[in-house]
Amino acid sequence: MRNRLTPYLFVSPAMLLLITFGIFPILVAAVISTTNMNISAFADWNNVKFIGVDNYTKLFADPDFWQAIGNTGLFAVFGVPAIVVLSLGVALLLNHSQSRFFRSLRAFYFIPAITAIVAISLVWGYLYNTQFGLLNYLFSLVGVPQVQWLSDPLLAKFSVALVAVWRGTGLNIIIFLAALQGVPKEYLEAASLDGAGEWKKTFSIVIPLMRFAIFFVSVTTTIAWLQFFDEPFVLTDGGPLGATTSASIFLYKEGFRLNQFGYASAGSIVLFAIIAVITLIQLRVRRADDDY
């Protein structure tokens, strides 16, 4: 009997935390999304009324919501491939040598992943500054006029995405480096004996054997971009004209600035459904033999 209960005792703390901080909030949001709950509920709970799917009907008719969803999709479409390809490329380069210099470079590339977003945004905010920023100063040396990095709607998308890509590569480089350590050296040595060059070995042996790592990074990076919040919130607050307003920023503003908790909860359920569907599609697309 004790042996049968032991596995459940080991997994129960993790399951309890998952239910408390993962599943329970989703259920609460689903219930609140069917009400008109706003800040007046804290004064008198009788102000909370059941309104069915009215919040969802209003949400799907809201052009700001669709703009936020469009921005989020655009960020994900360009951001996910950029981070995966860049991280994999840097990891392959860093794996070519075990010298002290290359080991120090691994720490250097990991720094953005452990640096506070406020500090990162402060530095990039100065770099993007139209009048006194370093980027515009360098451009002025070659005669390029001032660039409105954070004021132009199109350039603002690029600017916040660039910061997110730079910040997102650090952890993924470490994941790819760990996966590279698991590539059997016998395969590479056999390929060398057959006359295969570095490019041939990389594309025919190394990358195919890293399918699972690439899949894992793709899934987690996609989820992160669909929840894109930190960089546009700190750098532009979703502006200009909503150009960098992601779905998460839209929900934050509706919930915590306008105090429309029911409306924001409906949006969060829709975003959760989008993320769940995309993740399930990715899991289905993954082939069963991608076990490396």
C-alpha positions as CSV (number, residue, x, y, z in Angstrom):
1,M,0.0,0.0,0.0
2,R,2.8,2.4,0.9
3,N,4.6,1.7,-2.4
4,R,1.4,2.5,-4.3
5,L,1.0,5.8,-2.6
6,T,4.6,6.9,-2.8
7,P,4.4,8.3,-6.4
8,Y,1.3,10.3,-5.6
9,L,3.1,11.8,-2.5
10,F,5.9,12.9,-4.7
11,V,3.8,14.6,-7.4
12,S,1.1,16.0,-5.0
13,P,3.0,19.2,-4.1
14,A,3.5,20.1,-7.8
15,M,0.0,19.1,-8.6
16,L,-1.3,21.3,-5.7
17,L,0.6,24.3,-7.0
18,L,-0.5,23.7,-10.5
19,I,-4.2,23.5,-9.5
20,T,-3.9,26.5,-7.2
21,F,-2.0,28.9,-9.4
22,G,-2.7,27.5,-12.9
23,I,-6.1,25.8,-13.2
24,F,-8.1,27.6,-10.4
25,P,-7.4,31.1,-11.7
26,I,-8.6,30.1,-15.1
27,L,-11.8,28.7,-13.7
28,V,-12.3,31.9,-11.6
29,A,-11.7,34.1,-14.8
30,A,-14.2,31.9,-16.7
31,V,-16.9,32.6,-14.0
32,I,-16.1,36.3,-13.8
33,S,-16.2,36.7,-17.6
34,T,-20.0,35.9,-17.4
35,T,-20.6,38.9,-15.0
36,N,-20.5,42.6,-15.2
37,M,-18.0,42.8,-12.4
38,N,-16.1,46.0,-12.0
39,I,-14.6,48.0,-9.1
40,S,-18.1,48.7,-7.6
41,A,-18.2,45.0,-6.7
42,F,-15.7,45.7,-3.9
43,A,-18.1,48.1,-2.3
44,D,-21.2,45.9,-2.7
45,W,-21.2,42.4,-4.1
46,N,-24.8,42.9,-5.0
47,N,-23.6,45.1,-7.9
48,V,-22.3,41.9,-9.6
49,K,-24.9,40.6,-12.1
50,F,-24.8,37.6,-14.4
51,I,-24.8,38.7,-18.0
52,G,-24.1,35.5,-19.9
53,V,-22.0,35.9,-23.0
54,D,-22.4,39.7,-23.3
55,N,-18.8,40.3,-22.5
56,Y,-17.7,38.0,-25.3
57,T,-20.2,39.6,-27.7
58,K,-18.8,43.1,-26.8
59,L,-15.2,41.8,-27.0
60,F,-15.6,40.4,-30.6
61,A,-17.1,43.7,-31.7
62,D,-14.3,45.7,-30.2
63,P,-11.8,47.0,-32.9
64,D,-9.2,47.6,-30.2
65,F,-9.3,44.0,-29.2
66,W,-8.8,42.8,-32.8
67,Q,-6.0,45.3,-33.2
68,A,-4.3,43.9,-30.1
69,I,-4.8,40.3,-31.5
70,G,-3.4,41.4,-34.8
71,N,-0.3,43.0,-33.2
72,T,0.2,39.8,-31.1
73,G,0.0,37.6,-34.2
74,L,2.4,39.8,-36.1
75,F,4.9,39.8,-33.2
76,A,4.7,36.0,-33.0
77,V,5.0,35.4,-36.7
78,F,8.3,37.4,-37.0
79,G,9.6,36.9,-33.4
80,V,9.4,33.2,-33.0
81,P,11.5,32.3,-36.1
82,A,13.9,35.1,-35.4
83,I,14.6,33.8,-31.9
84,V,14.8,30.1,-32.8
85,V,17.1,30.7,-35.8
86,L,19.3,33.2,-34.0
87,S,19.6,31.1,-30.8
88,L,20.4,28.0,-32.8
89,G,23.0,29.7,-34.9
90,V,24.8,31.3,-31.9
91,A,24.7,28.0,-30.0
92,L,26.3,26.1,-33.0
93,L,29.0,28.7,-33.2
94,L,29.7,28.7,-29.4
95,N,29.8,24.9,-29.4
96,H,32.7,24.8,-31.8
97,S,35.2,25.5,-29.1
98,Q,35.6,24.7,-25.3
99,S,38.2,27.5,-24.8
100,R,37.9,29.9,-21.9
101,F,37.0,32.7,-24.3
102,F,34.0,30.8,-25.8
103,R,32.9,29.7,-22.3
104,S,32.9,33.4,-21.2
105,L,30.8,34.2,-24.3
106,R,28.2,31.7,-23.2
107,A,27.8,33.7,-20.0
108,F,27.8,36.9,-22.0
109,Y,24.9,35.8,-24.1
110,F,22.9,34.6,-21.1
111,I,23.1,38.0,-19.4
112,P,19.9,39.4,-21.1
113,A,17.9,36.5,-19.7
114,I,18.7,37.3,-16.1
115,T,18.6,41.1,-16.4
116,A,15.5,42.9,-15.1
117,I,13.2,44.1,-17.9
118,V,13.1,47.6,-16.4
119,A,16.9,47.9,-16.6
120,I,16.8,46.6,-20.2
121,S,14.1,48.9,-21.2
122,L,15.8,51.9,-19.6
123,V,19.0,51.2,-21.6
124,W,17.2,50.6,-24.9
125,G,15.0,53.6,-24.2
126,Y,18.1,55.8,-24.2
127,L,19.4,54.0,-27.3
128,Y,16.1,54.7,-29.1
129,N,15.9,58.3,-27.9
130,T,15.2,60.5,-30.9
131,Q,17.3,63.5,-29.9
132,F,20.1,62.1,-27.7
133,G,20.0,58.3,-28.5
134,L,23.2,56.5,-29.6
135,L,21.5,55.0,-32.6
136,N,20.4,58.3,-34.1
137,Y,23.8,59.8,-33.3
138,L,25.6,57.0,-35.3
139,F,23.1,57.5,-38.1
140,S,23.8,61.2,-38.1
141,L,27.5,60.6,-38.7
142,V,26.6,59.2,-42.1
143,G,23.9,61.8,-42.9
144,V,20.8,59.8,-42.0
145,P,18.1,62.0,-40.5
146,Q,16.6,61.3,-37.1
147,V,14.6,58.1,-36.8
148,Q,11.4,58.0,-34.8
149,W,12.2,54.6,-33.2
150,L,9.3,54.7,-30.7
151,S,7.0,57.4,-32.1
152,D,6.4,56.0,-35.6
153,P,3.7,53.2,-35.5
154,L,5.6,50.9,-37.8
155,L,9.0,51.4,-36.4
156,A,7.8,51.1,-32.9
157,K,6.7,47.5,-33.6
158,F,10.2,46.7,-34.9
159,S,11.9,48.5,-32.0
160,V,10.0,46.6,-29.2
161,A,10.3,43.3,-31.1
162,L,14.1,43.8,-31.5
163,V,14.5,44.2,-27.7
164,A,12.3,41.1,-27.1
165,V,14.4,39.1,-29.6
166,W,17.6,40.2,-28.0
167,R,16.3,39.4,-24.5
168,G,14.8,36.0,-25.6
169,T,17.9,34.5,-27.1
170,G,19.9,34.1,-24.0
171,L,18.0,31.2,-22.3
172,N,17.3,29.5,-25.6
173,I,21.1,29.5,-26.5
174,I,21.7,27.7,-23.2
175,I,19.0,25.1,-24.1
176,F,20.5,24.5,-27.5
177,L,24.0,24.2,-26.1
178,A,22.8,21.6,-23.6
179,A,21.2,19.7,-26.5
180,L,24.4,19.9,-28.5
181,Q,26.3,18.1,-25.7
182,G,24.0,15.1,-26.3
183,V,24.9,14.7,-29.9
184,P,27.0,11.4,-30.1
185,K,30.5,12.2,-31.1
186,E,30.7,8.8,-32.8
187,Y,28.3,10.0,-35.5
188,L,30.4,13.1,-36.2
189,E,33.7,11.1,-36.2
190,A,32.2,8.6,-38.6
191,A,31.0,11.4,-40.9
192,S,34.4,12.9,-40.9
193,L,36.0,9.6,-41.9
194,D,33.6,9.5,-44.8
195,G,34.8,12.9,-45.9
196,A,31.8,15.1,-44.7
197,G,32.6,18.7,-44.0
198,E,31.4,20.9,-41.1
199,W,28.4,22.2,-43.0
200,K,27.4,18.7,-44.1
201,K,27.7,17.3,-40.5
202,T,25.8,20.3,-39.1
203,F,22.8,20.0,-41.5
204,S,22.8,16.2,-41.9
205,I,23.5,15.1,-38.3
206,V,23.5,17.8,-35.7
207,I,20.3,19.7,-36.5
208,P,18.2,16.6,-37.2
209,L,19.3,15.2,-33.8
210,M,18.2,18.4,-32.2
211,R,14.6,18.2,-33.3
212,F,13.2,17.9,-29.9
213,A,15.2,20.9,-28.5
214,I,14.1,23.0,-31.5
215,F,10.5,21.9,-31.0
216,F,10.6,22.7,-27.3
217,V,12.1,26.1,-27.9
218,S,9.5,26.8,-30.6
219,V,6.6,25.9,-28.4
220,T,7.8,27.9,-25.4
221,T,8.8,30.9,-27.5
222,T,5.4,30.9,-29.2
223,I,3.6,30.9,-25.9
224,A,5.9,33.7,-24.7
225,W,5.2,35.9,-27.8
226,L,1.4,35.3,-27.5
227,Q,1.7,36.6,-23.9
228,F,4.0,39.5,-25.1
229,F,3.8,42.2,-22.4
230,D,7.0,43.5,-20.8
231,E,8.9,45.3,-23.6
232,P,6.0,47.2,-25.2
233,F,4.5,48.0,-21.7
234,V,7.8,49.6,-20.4
235,L,9.0,51.1,-23.7
236,T,5.8,52.4,-25.3
237,D,2.9,51.5,-23.0
238,G,1.2,50.0,-26.1
239,G,1.5,53.2,-28.2
240,P,1.7,55.0,-30.5
241,L,-1.9,54.7,-31.5
242,G,-2.1,51.1,-30.2
243,A,0.6,50.0,-32.7
244,T,2.4,48.0,-30.0
245,T,-0.6,47.0,-27.9
246,S,-0.4,43.3,-27.5
247,A,-3.4,41.2,-26.3
248,S,-1.8,41.0,-22.8
249,I,-1.5,44.8,-22.6
250,F,-5.1,45.2,-23.8
251,L,-6.3,42.9,-21.0
252,Y,-4.2,44.7,-18.5
253,K,-5.6,48.1,-19.4
254,E,-9.2,46.9,-19.4
255,G,-8.8,45.1,-16.1
256,F,-6.5,47.3,-14.0
257,R,-6.9,50.7,-15.5
258,L,-10.5,50.7,-16.5
259,N,-11.5,48.2,-13.8
260,Q,-13.7,46.2,-16.2
261,F,-12.9,42.9,-14.6
262,G,-15.6,40.9,-16.3
263,Y,-14.7,42.2,-19.7
264,A,-10.9,41.6,-19.1
265,S,-11.6,38.1,-17.9
266,A,-13.5,37.3,-21.1
267,G,-10.5,38.5,-23.1
268,S,-8.2,36.4,-21.0
269,I,-10.3,33.3,-21.6
270,V,-10.2,34.0,-25.4
271,L,-6.4,34.5,-25.2
272,F,-6.0,31.2,-23.2
273,A,-8.1,29.4,-25.9
274,I,-5.9,30.8,-28.7
275,I,-2.7,29.7,-26.9
276,A,-4.1,26.3,-26.1
277,V,-5.2,25.6,-29.7
278,I,-1.9,26.8,-31.2
279,T,0.0,24.6,-28.7
280,L,-2.1,21.6,-29.4
281,I,-1.5,22.1,-33.2
282,Q,2.2,22.2,-32.6
283,L,2.1,19.0,-30.5
284,R,0.1,17.3,-33.2
285,V,2.5,18.4,-36.0
286,R,5.5,17.1,-34.1
287,R,6.4,13.6,-35.4
288,A,6.4,10.7,-33.0
289,D,10.0,10.0,-33.6
290,D,11.2,13.4,-32.5
291,D,12.5,12.0,-29.3
292,Y,16.0,13.4,-29.3
